[in-house]
Amino acid sequence: MRPLTEEETHVMLEKIAKYIGENLQLLVDRPCGTYCFRPHNDCMYCVSENILKLTVNISGNKLLSLRTCFGKFTKTHKFHLHITVLDYLAPYAKGFGVAAKSTQDCRKVDPMVIVVFHQADIGEYISHEETMT
């Protein structure tokens, strides 16, 4: 498996950082070892360095999967996260959204309407609580 290109790394880390922010470093440098991202068959995997060393002996066409798939790159070079990554991102994720409409308006709208427009962590909410409307 090849390492990521600079463009792929930037796009992928930018997407993951939207959900976990500065905790991105904690995702890579865990107490159980260092992890790295590697593409294989249009999917992106987060693999420990120990397992990555073991896969050197397996040819690319014989390797089916490698740990948990984090996402994949589209043909337009955008990165889409898979649902399989939720267990990995949840411990580092930002918390909740700020409602874009009042509670009264939210009760009256169609069930298919989106009423959250900003994701924030609890620290951001507490520090800006008095200025939020």
Backbone hydrogen bonds in HBPLUS format (Angstrom, degrees):
<---DONOR---> <-ACCEPTOR-->    atom                        ^
c    i                          cat <-CA-CA->   ^        H-A-AA   ^      H-
h    n   atom  resd res      DA  || num        DHA   H-A  angle D-A-AA Bond
n    s   type  num  typ     dist DA aas  dist angle  dist       angle   num
A0009-THR N   A0005-THR O   2.96 MM   4  6.13 162.6  1.99 152.0 156.9     1
A0010-HIS N   A0006-GLU O   3.04 MM   4  6.19 159.7  2.08 144.5 149.8     2
A0011-VAL N   A0007-GLU O   3.02 MM   4  6.23 168.8  2.03 154.9 157.3     3
A0012-MET N   A0008-GLU O   2.97 MM   4  6.04 167.9  1.98 152.4 156.2     4
A0013-LEU N   A0009-THR O   2.95 MM   4  5.95 169.9  1.96 152.1 155.5     5
A0014-GLU N   A0010-HIS O   2.99 MM   4  5.95 150.4  2.08 142.8 151.0     6
A0015-LYS N   A0011-VAL O   3.15 MM   4  6.32 151.5  2.24 141.2 148.0     7
A0016-ILE N   A0012-MET O   3.03 MM   4  6.33 163.9  2.06 154.1 158.0     8
A0017-ALA N   A0013-LEU O   2.87 MM   4  5.87 151.3  1.95 140.7 149.1     9
A0018-LYS N   A0015-LYS O   3.25 MM   3  5.43 142.7  2.40  99.2 109.1    10
A0019-TYR N   A0016-ILE O   3.02 MM   3  5.56 146.1  2.14 111.4 120.4    11
A0020-ILE N   A0016-ILE O   3.12 MM   4  6.43 153.1  2.20 149.6 157.9    12
A0021-GLY N   A0017-ALA O   2.82 MM   4  4.41 142.3  1.96 119.2 124.8    13
A0094-LYS N   A0019-TYR O   2.98 MM  75  6.04 147.5  2.08 174.0 168.9    14
A0023-ASN N   A0020-ILE O   3.12 MM   3  5.51 150.6  2.21 138.7 135.8    15
A0024-LEU N   A0021-GLY O   3.38 MM   3  6.23 148.4  2.49 121.3 123.1    16
A0026-LEU N   A0023-ASN O   2.98 MM   3  5.18 124.8  2.30 100.2 114.5    17
A0027-LEU N   A0023-ASN O   3.26 MM   4  6.68 136.1  2.46 143.5 155.4    18
A0027-LEU N   A0024-LEU O   3.15 MM   3  5.16 132.3  2.39  95.2 107.8    19
A0029-ASP N   A0025-GLN O   2.90 MM   4  6.01 175.8  1.90 160.7 162.0    20
A0035-TYR N   A0028-VAL O   2.83 MM   7  4.91 158.1  1.88 148.8 155.0    21
A0030-ARG N   A0033-GLY O   3.12 MM   3  5.35 138.2  2.30 155.9 151.6    22
A0033-GLY N   A0030-ARG O   3.10 MM   3  5.35 164.5  2.12 111.4 115.9    23
A0049-GLU N   A0034-THR O   3.03 MM  15  6.11 154.8  2.10 172.2 165.1    24
A0036-CYS N   A0047-VAL O   2.81 MM  11  5.46 159.2  1.85 149.1 153.8    25
A0047-VAL N   A0036-CYS O   2.79 MM  11  5.46 163.5  1.82 168.9 165.4    26
A0038-ARG N   A0045-TYR O   2.85 MM   7  5.34 155.9  1.91 150.5 158.7    27
A0045-TYR N   A0038-ARG O   2.91 MM   7  5.34 168.5  1.92 144.8 148.7    28
A0040-HIS N   A0043-CYS O   2.81 MM   3  5.38 156.1  1.87 154.7 162.3    29
A0043-CYS N   A0040-HIS O   3.08 MM   3  5.38 157.3  2.14 111.9 119.0    30
A0044-MET N   A0071-GLY O   2.70 MM  27  5.31 156.9  1.75 158.7 157.2    31
A0070-PHE N   A0044-MET O   2.68 MM  26  5.46 159.9  1.72 164.7 170.9    32
A0052-LEU N   A0048-SER O   2.99 MM   4  6.22 157.6  2.04 152.6 159.9    33
A0053-LYS N   A0049-GLU O   3.05 MM   4  6.22 148.1  2.16 143.1 149.4    34
A0054-LEU N   A0051-ILE O   3.05 MM   3  5.11 124.4  2.37  96.5 110.9    35
A0055-THR N   A0051-ILE O   3.16 MM   4  6.49 136.8  2.36 145.6 157.1    36
A0055-THR N   A0052-LEU O   3.25 MM   3  5.22 132.1  2.49  94.5 106.6    37
A0058-ILE N   A0055-THR O   3.09 MM   3  5.30 160.7  2.13 108.9 115.0    38
A0062-LYS N   A0059-SER O   3.13 MM   3  5.52 146.6  2.24 110.6 120.2    39
A0082-HIS N   A0070-PHE O   2.95 MM  12  5.68 166.0  1.96 127.9 130.1    40
A0072-LYS N   A0080-HIS O   2.98 MM   8  5.53 148.5  2.08 147.5 156.1    41
A0080-HIS N   A0072-LYS O   2.92 MM   8  5.53 170.3  1.93 160.6 162.4    42
A0074-THR N   A0078-LYS O   2.77 MM   4  5.31 158.5  1.81 153.1 160.7    43
A0077-HIS N   A0074-THR O   3.10 MM   3  5.18 155.5  2.16 111.3 111.8    44
A0085-VAL N   A0082-HIS O   3.29 MM   3  5.90 169.6  2.30 115.1 118.2    45
A0086-LEU N   A0083-ILE O   3.27 MM   3  5.76 171.3  2.28 116.2 118.9    46
A0088-TYR N   A0085-VAL O   3.01 MM   3  5.37 131.7  2.25 108.0 120.9    47
A0089-LEU N   A0085-VAL O   3.04 MM   4  6.31 151.5  2.12 155.9 164.9    48
A0090-ALA N   A0086-LEU O   2.90 MM   4  5.72 150.3  1.98 151.4 157.0    49
A0092-TYR N   A0089-LEU O   3.02 MM   3  5.52 139.7  2.19 114.7 126.1    50
A0093-ALA N   A0089-LEU O   2.96 MM   4  5.74 111.8  2.44 148.8 166.0    51
A0093-ALA N   A0090-ALA O   3.34 MM   3  5.05 159.3  2.38 100.7 106.7    52
A0096-PHE N   A0120-ALA O   2.93 MM  24  5.58 138.9  2.10 165.0 168.4    53
A0120-ALA N   A0096-PHE O   2.74 MM  24  5.58 159.9  1.78 170.3 177.5    54
A0098-VAL N   A0118-HIS O   3.10 MM  20  5.65 137.4  2.29 143.7 156.2    55
A0100-ALA N   A0115-VAL O   2.66 MM  15  5.31 169.5  1.67 163.1 163.3    56
A0106-CYS N   A0102-SER O   2.93 MM   4  6.20 153.7  2.00 151.5 159.5    57
A0107-ARG N   A0103-THR O   3.18 MM   4  6.39 142.2  2.33 143.3 151.2    58
A0108-LYS N   A0105-ASP O   3.13 MM   3  5.26 135.7  2.34  99.9 111.8    59
A0109-VAL N   A0105-ASP O   3.22 MM   4  6.36 132.0  2.46 148.7 160.4    60
A0113-VAL N   A0110-ASP O   3.08 MM   3  5.61 171.3  2.08 126.1 127.3    61
A0124-GLU N   A0121-ASP O   3.12 MM   3  5.45 121.0  2.48 104.8 118.2    62
A0125-TYR N   A0121-ASP O   3.15 MM   4  6.48 157.9  2.20 152.5 159.0    63
A0126-ILE N   A0122-ILE O   2.98 MM   4  6.18 165.0  2.01 152.9 156.0    64
A0127-SER N   A0123-GLY O   3.02 MM   4  6.12 162.9  2.05 146.9 151.9    65
A0128-HIS N   A0124-GLU O   3.10 MM   4  6.15 140.5  2.27 142.3 151.2    66
A0131-THR N   A0128-HIS O   3.17 MM   3  5.50 137.3  2.36 106.2 117.5    67
A0132-MET N   A0128-HIS O   3.19 MM   4  6.31 127.8  2.48 150.8 164.5    68
